[in-house]
Amino acid sequence: AVGSIVTNPPLLDERLAAATATLEQKSAAHAPLAAARQKAEADLKAADATLATAQQAATSNKAAADKIAADKKPIDDARAAADAERNKIATTTSQNEAARPLVAEALRHVTEALGKVPDDAKLTEVQKQLTEQQKTMESGAAAFQAKLTELTATIATADEQLKAMNAQLEAAGKQAAAAAEQLT
């Protein structure tokens, strides 16, 4: 048999009614699927918008953290240089303070010797040199003390700036972590 022929087919009205019923069933089954698809597409658009916002926030948070770190580096370097100079001056000051009494003692001895030998040109020259050295050491001590005070103030200012920047970096890090979590 090549095929089959229906010898008593249904009437056109019956076939139309059956096709309409099938169409209504399929349309009824399609409606929730179409609504679900539209909702999923809307959810996808919303998720894409949220993702774009989170990516932008993460990028801006990273840029802010990088800027703070870049702004912090020169302050770190300046503070380290000021601290090194302060330590050097403190060492020089302590050496100067330790040597000043010895120079004063030597000057006293030379002055006593000059009292016994007033015409000695070498002793007079040594007394002059020791007097100059003592004046230089005293004026240097004042200058060193002023420089130490200045450097200590510079370091304190740098420490305050660094503390504020570290707080900003910590806040930026927390924001970046929150943005990364949101991205995930």
C-alpha positions in Angstrom: 0.0 0.0 0.0 1.4 3.3 -1.0 -1.0 5.4 1.1 -4.5 5.4 2.6 -7.5 7.3 1.6 -10.2 8.3 4.0 -13.4 7.4 2.4 -15.6 9.3 4.8 -13.7 12.5 5.8 -15.1 14.8 8.5 -17.0 17.8 7.3 -15.3 21.1 6.8 -17.0 22.6 9.8 -15.9 19.8 12.0 -12.3 20.0 10.8 -12.4 23.8 11.3 -13.7 23.3 14.9 -11.0 20.7 15.6 -8.3 22.9 14.2 -9.6 25.9 16.2 -9.7 23.8 19.4 -6.1 22.7 18.8 -5.1 26.3 18.1 -6.6 27.4 21.4 -4.9 24.7 23.4 -1.5 25.5 21.8 -2.1 29.2 22.3 -3.0 28.6 26.0 0.1 26.6 26.4 2.2 29.2 24.6 1.0 32.2 26.7 2.8 31.4 30.0 5.9 30.5 28.1 5.9 33.8 26.3 5.3 35.6 29.5 8.2 33.7 31.2 10.4 34.6 28.3 9.6 38.3 28.5 10.2 38.2 32.3 13.5 36.5 31.8 14.5 39.0 29.2 13.6 41.9 31.6 15.5 40.2 34.4 18.5 39.8 32.1 18.4 43.5 31.2 18.1 44.5 34.9 21.0 42.1 35.7 23.1 43.6 32.9 22.4 47.1 34.2 23.3 46.0 37.7 26.5 44.4 36.4 27.5 47.4 34.4 26.9 49.6 37.5 29.0 47.2 39.7 31.8 47.1 37.1 31.8 50.9 36.9 31.8 51.1 40.7 34.7 48.6 40.9 36.7 50.5 38.3 36.1 53.9 40.0 37.0 52.4 43.4 40.2 50.9 42.0 41.1 54.2 40.4 40.4 56.1 43.7 42.6 53.6 45.6 45.4 53.9 43.0 45.2 57.7 43.2 45.4 57.6 47.0 48.3 55.2 46.8 50.1 57.4 44.3 49.4 60.5 46.4 50.7 58.7 49.5 54.1 57.6 48.0 55.7 61.1 47.9 54.6 61.7 51.4 56.1 58.4 52.5 59.3 59.3 50.7 59.4 62.8 52.2 58.7 61.4 55.7 61.5 58.9 55.3 63.9 61.5 54.1 63.0 63.9 57.0 63.3 61.0 59.5 66.8 60.1 58.1 67.9 63.8 58.3 66.5 64.1 61.8 68.4 61.1 62.9 71.6 62.4 61.3 71.2 65.8 63.0 70.3 64.2 66.3 73.5 62.1 66.1 75.5 65.2 65.2 73.9 67.2 68.0 74.7 64.5 70.6 78.3 64.4 69.3 78.5 68.2 69.5 77.0 68.2 73.0 79.5 65.5 74.1 82.5 67.5 72.6 81.5 71.0 73.9 82.5 70.5 77.5 85.8 69.0 76.3 86.5 72.0 74.1 85.6 74.3 77.0 88.0 72.4 79.3 90.8 72.6 76.7 90.1 76.3 76.3 90.4 76.8 80.0 93.7 74.9 80.1 95.1 76.9 77.2 94.0 80.2 78.9 95.7 79.1 82.1 98.8 78.2 80.1 98.7 81.6 78.4 98.5 83.3 81.8 101.8 81.6 82.6 103.4 82.2 79.2 101.6 85.3 77.8 104.0 85.9 74.8 103.6 82.4 73.2 102.1 83.0 69.7 101.2 79.3 69.2 99.2 79.2 72.5 97.5 82.5 71.5 96.6 81.0 68.1 95.3 77.8 69.8 93.2 79.9 72.2 91.8 81.8 69.3 91.0 78.6 67.4 89.4 77.0 70.5 87.3 80.1 71.2 86.1 80.1 67.5 85.3 76.4 67.7 83.4 76.8 70.9 81.3 79.7 69.4 80.7 77.6 66.3 79.6 74.6 68.3 77.2 76.8 70.4 75.7 78.4 67.3 75.6 75.0 65.5 73.7 73.5 68.5 71.0 76.2 68.3 70.8 75.7 64.5 70.6 72.0 64.9 68.0 72.3 67.6 65.9 74.5 65.3 66.3 72.1 62.4 65.3 69.2 64.7 62.2 71.0 65.8 61.3 71.8 62.1 61.9 68.2 61.0 59.9 66.8 63.9 57.0 69.0 62.9 57.4 67.9 59.3 57.3 64.3 60.3 54.3 64.8 62.6 52.4 66.5 59.7 53.4 63.7 57.3 52.3 61.1 59.9 48.8 62.8 60.1 48.5 62.9 56.3 49.6 59.2 56.1 47.1 58.3 58.8 44.3 60.0 56.9 45.4 58.4 53.6 45.6 55.0 55.2 42.1 55.4 56.4 41.0 56.4 52.9 42.8 53.4 51.5 41.1 51.1 53.9 37.7 52.6 53.1 38.5 52.3 49.3 39.6 48.7 49.9 36.3 47.9 51.7 34.4 49.5 48.9 36.4 47.6 46.3 35.8 44.3 48.2 32.0 45.1 48.3 32.0 45.9 44.6 34.0 42.7 43.8 31.5 40.7 45.9 28.6 42.3 44.0 30.3 41.5 40.7 30.6 37.9 41.8 
